[in-house]
Amino acid sequence: MPMRPPGQDYRLLPVALSVLAGAALSLHADWTGRAGALAAASPLLIPLLAGMGFARERARRAAVGSARR
């Protein structure tokens, strides 16, 4: 099994992106004064983006596992 060099672990990338997206939505809502829909949408982004990242990782692992067989 090939070893990844340190610093190339992307498992936390979806979580980091969702946190940044939530912060951007919050700032946008503060600047425009429209906090209703944007504030309601930001907590939904975290599980959505994290789920997409985990699904991508599972698919990658399945492809690697089937290539080894």
Helices and strands as residue ranges (DSSP letters): H 13-32, H 35-68
